[in-house]
Amino acid sequence: MEKANIAREIETLPPEAQKQVLDFVAFLKARYPSTQPTKSARRTRLSAEPFIGMWKDREDMRDSLAWVRGLRQREWEHGA
């Protein structure tokens, strides 16, 4: 059946059957949600995100591994 003919075919059904068709369509939409992004959803380049570079001027974070080690050490000493 051609897609263009579907609406005409549905219109020829009795009102109760038309309601069943609409219910079935709603069921299918719920079961198979759209995986296509909406028009309002846009991909933003990661480099354009506002959080990128937010710690760039922090001297204490120049060496992030040392910063994390220090943070853990302080927490473990405090918690013990």
C-alpha distances in whole Angstrom, upper triangle without the diagonal:
4,6,8,7,7,11,11,10,12,15,15,16,19,21,22,18,17,20,19,16,18,20,18,17,20,21,19,20,24,23,22,24,23,25,25,28,28,29,33,33,35,37,41,43,45,48,47,47,50,52,52,56,57,60,61,64,65,68,68,64,65,65,62,63,67,66,64,66,69,66,66,70,71,68,69,73,72,71,73
4,5,5,7,10,10,10,13,15,16,17,21,22,23,20,18,21,20,17,18,21,19,17,21,22,19,20,24,24,22,23,22,24,23,26,26,27,30,31,33,35,38,41,43,46,45,45,48,50,50,54,55,58,59,62,63,66,66,63,64,64,61,62,66,65,63,66,68,66,65,69,70,68,69,73,72,70,73
4,5,5,8,10,10,11,14,15,17,20,21,22,19,17,19,19,15,16,19,17,14,18,19,17,17,21,21,19,20,19,21,20,23,23,24,27,28,30,32,35,38,40,43,42,42,45,47,47,51,52,55,56,59,60,63,63,60,61,61,58,60,63,62,60,63,65,63,62,66,67,65,66,70,69,67,70
4,6,7,8,9,11,12,14,16,20,20,22,19,17,19,20,16,17,20,19,16,20,22,19,20,23,24,22,23,21,24,23,25,24,25,28,29,31,33,37,40,42,45,43,44,46,48,49,53,53,57,58,61,62,65,65,62,63,63,61,62,65,64,62,65,67,65,65,69,69,67,69,72,71,70,73
4,6,5,6,9,10,11,13,17,18,20,17,15,18,18,15,16,19,18,16,20,21,20,20,24,24,23,24,23,26,25,28,27,28,31,32,34,37,40,43,45,48,47,47,50,51,52,56,56,60,61,64,65,68,68,65,66,66,63,65,68,67,65,68,70,67,67,71,72,69,71,74,73,72,74
4,5,5,6,9,10,11,15,15,17,14,12,15,14,11,12,16,14,13,16,18,16,17,21,21,20,21,21,24,23,26,25,26,29,30,33,35,39,41,44,47,45,45,48,49,50,54,55,58,59,62,63,66,66,63,64,64,61,62,66,64,62,65,67,65,65,68,69,66,68,71,70,69,71
4,5,5,6,9,10,13,13,15,13,10,13,14,11,11,15,14,13,16,18,17,17,21,22,21,22,21,24,24,26,25,26,28,30,33,35,39,42,44,47,45,45,47,49,50,54,54,57,59,62,63,66,66,63,64,65,62,63,66,65,63,66,68,65,65,69,69,66,68,72,70,69,72
4,5,5,7,9,12,13,16,14,11,15,16,13,14,18,17,16,19,21,20,21,24,25,25,26,25,28,28,30,28,29,32,34,36,39,42,45,47,50,49,48,51,53,54,57,58,61,62,65,67,70,70,67,68,68,65,67,70,68,66,69,71,69,69,72,73,70,72,75,74,72,75
4,5,5,7,11,12,14,11,10,13,14,11,13,16,15,15,18,20,19,20,23,24,24,25,25,28,28,31,30,31,34,35,37,40,43,46,48,51,50,50,52,54,55,58,59,62,63,66,67,71,70,67,68,69,66,67,70,69,66,69,71,69,69,72,73,70,72,75,74,72,75
4,5,5,9,9,11,8,6,10,10,8,10,13,12,12,15,17,17,18,21,22,22,23,23,27,27,29,28,29,32,33,36,38,42,45,47,50,48,48,50,52,53,57,57,60,62,65,66,69,68,65,67,67,64,65,68,67,64,67,69,67,66,70,70,68,69,73,71,69,72
4,5,8,8,11,10,7,11,12,11,12,15,15,15,17,20,20,21,23,25,25,26,26,29,29,31,30,31,33,35,38,40,44,47,49,52,50,50,52,53,55,59,59,62,64,66,67,71,70,67,69,69,66,68,71,69,67,70,72,69,69,73,73,70,72,75,74,72,75
4,7,9,11,10,9,12,13,12,14,17,17,17,20,22,22,23,26,27,27,28,29,32,32,34,33,34,37,38,41,44,47,50,52,55,54,53,55,57,58,62,62,65,67,70,71,74,74,70,72,72,69,70,74,72,70,73,75,72,72,75,76,73,74,78,76,74,77
4,6,8,6,6,10,10,10,12,14,14,15,18,19,20,21,24,25,25,27,28,31,32,34,33,34,37,38,41,43,47,50,52,55,53,53,55,56,58,61,61,64,66,69,70,73,73,69,71,71,68,69,72,71,68,71,73,70,70,74,74,71,72,76,74,72,75
4,6,5,6,9,10,11,13,14,15,17,19,20,21,23,25,26,27,28,29,33,34,36,34,36,38,40,43,45,49,52,53,57,55,54,56,57,59,63,63,66,68,70,71,74,74,71,72,73,69,70,74,72,69,72,74,71,71,74,74,71,73,76,75,73,75
4,5,5,6,9,10,11,12,14,15,17,18,20,21,23,24,26,27,28,32,32,34,32,34,36,37,41,43,47,50,51,55,53,52,54,55,57,60,60,63,65,68,68,72,71,68,70,70,67,68,71,69,67,70,72,69,68,72,72,69,70,74,72,70,73
4,5,5,6,9,10,11,12,14,15,16,18,20,21,22,24,26,27,31,32,34,33,35,36,37,41,43,47,50,51,54,53,51,53,54,56,60,60,63,65,67,68,71,70,67,69,69,66,67,70,68,66,69,70,67,67,70,70,67,69,72,70,68,71
4,5,5,6,9,10,10,12,14,15,16,18,20,21,22,24,25,29,30,32,31,33,35,36,40,42,45,48,50,53,52,50,53,54,55,59,59,62,64,67,67,70,69,66,68,68,65,66,69,67,65,68,69,66,66,70,70,67,68,72,70,68,71
4,5,5,6,9,10,11,12,14,15,17,19,20,21,22,23,27,28,30,28,30,32,33,37,39,42,46,47,51,49,48,50,51,53,56,56,59,61,64,65,68,67,64,66,66,63,64,67,65,63,66,68,65,64,68,68,65,67,70,69,67,70
4,5,5,6,9,10,11,12,14,15,17,18,20,21,22,26,27,29,28,30,31,32,36,38,41,45,46,49,48,46,48,49,51,55,55,58,60,62,63,66,65,62,64,65,61,62,65,63,61,64,66,62,62,66,66,63,64,68,66,64,67
4,5,5,6,9,10,10,12,14,15,16,18,20,21,25,26,29,28,30,32,33,36,38,41,45,46,49,48,46,48,49,51,55,55,57,59,62,63,66,65,62,64,64,60,61,64,62,60,63,65,62,61,65,65,62,63,67,65,63,66
4,5,5,6,9,10,11,12,14,15,16,18,19,23,24,26,25,28,30,30,34,36,39,42,44,47,46,44,47,48,49,53,53,56,58,61,61,64,64,61,62,62,59,60,63,61,59,62,64,61,60,64,64,62,63,66,65,63,66
4,5,5,6,9,10,11,12,14,15,16,17,21,22,24,23,25,27,28,31,33,37,40,41,45,43,42,44,45,47,50,50,53,55,58,58,62,61,58,60,60,57,58,61,59,57,60,61,58,58,62,62,59,61,64,63,61,63
4,5,5,6,9,10,11,12,14,15,17,21,22,24,24,26,28,28,32,34,37,40,41,45,43,42,44,44,46,50,50,53,55,57,58,61,60,57,59,59,56,57,60,58,55,58,60,57,56,60,60,57,59,62,61,58,61
4,5,5,6,9,10,10,12,14,16,19,21,23,23,26,28,28,31,33,36,39,40,44,43,41,44,44,46,50,50,52,54,57,58,61,60,57,58,58,55,56,59,57,55,57,59,56,56,60,60,57,58,62,61,58,61
4,5,5,6,9,10,10,12,13,17,18,20,20,22,24,25,28,30,33,36,38,41,40,39,41,42,43,47,47,50,52,55,55,58,58,54,56,56,53,54,57,55,53,56,58,55,55,58,59,56,57,61,60,57,60
4,5,5,6,9,10,10,12,16,18,19,19,21,23,23,27,29,32,35,36,40,38,37,39,40,41,45,45,48,50,53,53,56,55,52,54,54,51,52,55,53,51,54,55,52,52,56,56,53,55,58,57,55,57
4,5,5,6,9,10,13,16,18,20,20,24,25,25,28,30,33,36,37,40,39,38,40,40,42,45,45,48,50,53,53,56,55,52,54,54,50,51,54,52,50,53,55,52,51,55,55,52,53,57,56,53,56
4,5,5,6,8,10,14,16,18,19,22,24,23,26,28,31,34,35,38,38,36,39,39,40,44,44,47,49,52,52,55,54,51,53,53,49,50,53,52,49,52,54,51,51,54,55,52,53,57,56,54,56
4,5,5,6,8,11,13,15,15,18,20,20,23,25,28,31,32,35,34,33,35,36,37,41,41,44,46,49,49,52,51,48,50,50,47,48,51,49,47,50,52,49,48,52,53,50,51,55,54,52,55
4,6,6,9,12,14,16,16,20,21,20,24,25,28,31,32,35,34,32,35,35,37,40,40,43,45,48,48,51,50,47,49,49,45,46,49,47,45,48,50,47,46,50,50,47,49,52,51,49,52
4,6,10,12,15,17,18,22,23,22,25,26,29,32,32,36,35,33,36,36,37,41,41,43,46,49,49,51,50,47,49,49,45,46,49,47,45,47,49,47,46,50,50,47,48,52,51,49,51
4,6,9,11,14,15,19,21,19,22,23,26,29,30,33,33,31,34,34,35,39,39,42,44,47,47,50,49,46,47,47,44,44,48,46,44,47,49,46,45,49,50,47,48,52,51,49,52
4,6,9,11,12,16,17,16,19,20,23,26,27,30,30,28,31,31,32,36,36,39,41,44,44,47,46,43,45,45,41,42,46,44,42,44,47,44,43,47,48,45,47,50,49,47,50
4,6,8,9,13,14,13,16,17,21,24,25,28,27,26,29,30,31,34,35,38,39,43,43,46,46,42,44,44,41,42,45,44,41,45,47,44,44,48,48,46,47,51,50,48,51
4,6,9,12,14,12,14,15,18,21,22,25,25,24,27,27,28,32,33,35,37,40,41,43,43,40,41,41,38,39,42,41,39,42,44,42,41,45,46,44,45,49,48,47,49
4,6,9,11,10,12,13,16,19,21,24,23,23,26,27,27,31,32,35,36,39,40,43,43,40,41,41,38,40,43,41,40,43,45,43,43,46,47,45,47,50,50,48,51
4,6,8,6,8,10,13,16,18,21,20,19,22,23,24,28,29,32,33,36,37,40,40,37,38,39,36,38,41,39,37,41,43,40,41,44,45,43,45,48,48,46,49
4,5,5,8,11,14,18,19,22,21,20,23,24,25,29,30,33,34,37,38,41,42,38,40,41,38,40,43,41,39,43,44,42,43,46,46,45,47,50,49,48,51
4,5,7,11,14,17,19,22,20,20,22,24,25,29,29,33,34,37,38,41,42,39,40,41,39,41,44,42,41,44,46,43,44,48,48,46,49,52,51,50,53
4,6,10,12,16,18,20,18,17,19,22,23,26,27,30,31,34,35,39,39,36,38,39,36,39,42,39,38,42,43,41,42,45,45,44,46,49,48,47,51
4,7,9,13,15,18,15,15,17,19,20,24,24,28,29,32,33,36,37,34,35,36,33,35,38,36,35,39,40,38,39,42,43,41,43,46,45,45,48
4,6,10,12,14,13,13,16,18,18,22,23,26,27,30,31,34,35,32,33,34,32,34,37,35,34,38,39,37,38,42,42,41,43,46,45,45,48
4,7,9,12,10,11,14,16,16,19,21,24,24,27,29,32,32,29,30,31,29,31,34,32,31,35,37,35,36,39,40,38,41,44,43,43,46
4,6,8,7,7,11,13,12,16,17,20,21,24,26,29,29,26,27,28,26,29,31,30,29,33,34,32,34,37,37,36,39,42,41,41,44
4,5,5,7,11,12,11,14,16,19,19,22,24,27,28,24,24,26,24,26,29,28,28,31,33,31,33,36,36,36,38,41,41,41,43
4,5,5,9,9,8,11,13,16,16,19,21,23,24,21,21,22,20,23,26,24,24,27,29,27,29,32,33,32,34,37,37,37,40
4,6,8,9,6,9,12,14,13,17,19,21,23,19,19,21,20,22,25,24,24,27,28,27,29,32,33,32,35,37,37,38,41
4,6,9,7,10,12,15,15,18,20,23,24,21,22,24,22,25,27,26,26,30,30,29,31,34,34,34,37,39,38,39,42
4,6,6,9,10,13,14,17,19,22,23,20,21,22,20,23,26,24,24,27,28,26,28,32,31,31,34,36,35,36,39
4,6,8,8,11,12,15,16,20,21,18,19,22,20,23,25,22,23,27,27,25,27,30,30,29,32,35,34,34,38
4,6,5,9,10,13,14,17,18,15,17,18,16,19,21,19,19,23,23,21,24,27,26,26,29,31,30,31,34
4,6,8,9,12,13,16,17,14,15,17,15,18,20,18,19,22,23,22,24,27,27,27,29,32,31,32,35
4,5,5,8,10,13,14,12,12,14,13,17,18,17,18,21,21,21,23,26,26,26,29,31,30,32,34
4,6,8,9,12,13,11,12,15,14,17,18,16,17,20,20,19,22,24,24,24,27,29,28,29,32
4,6,5,9,9,7,9,12,10,14,15,12,14,17,17,16,19,21,21,21,24,26,26,27,30
4,6,8,10,8,8,11,11,15,16,14,16,19,19,19,21,23,23,24,27,28,28,30,33
4,6,9,8,9,12,13,16,16,14,17,20,19,19,22,24,23,24,27,28,28,30,33
4,5,6,7,10,10,14,13,11,14,17,15,15,19,20,19,21,24,24,24,27,29
4,5,5,9,10,13,12,10,14,16,14,15,18,19,19,21,23,24,24,27,29
4,6,7,8,11,9,7,10,12,10,11,15,15,15,17,20,20,20,23,25
4,5,5,8,8,6,9,11,11,11,14,16,16,17,20,21,21,23,26
4,6,9,9,8,11,13,13,14,17,18,19,20,22,23,24,26,28
4,6,5,6,9,10,11,12,15,15,17,19,20,21,23,24,26
4,5,5,6,9,10,10,12,14,15,16,18,20,21,22,24
4,5,5,6,9,10,11,12,14,15,16,18,20,21,22
4,6,5,6,9,10,10,12,14,15,16,18,20,21
4,5,5,6,9,10,11,12,14,15,17,18,20
4,5,5,6,8,10,11,12,14,15,16,18
4,5,5,6,9,10,10,12,14,15,16
4,5,5,6,9,10,11,12,14,15
4,5,5,6,9,10,11,12,14
4,5,5,6,8,10,10,12
4,5,5,6,8,10,11
4,6,5,6,9,10
4,5,5,6,9
4,5,5,6
4,6,5
4,6
4
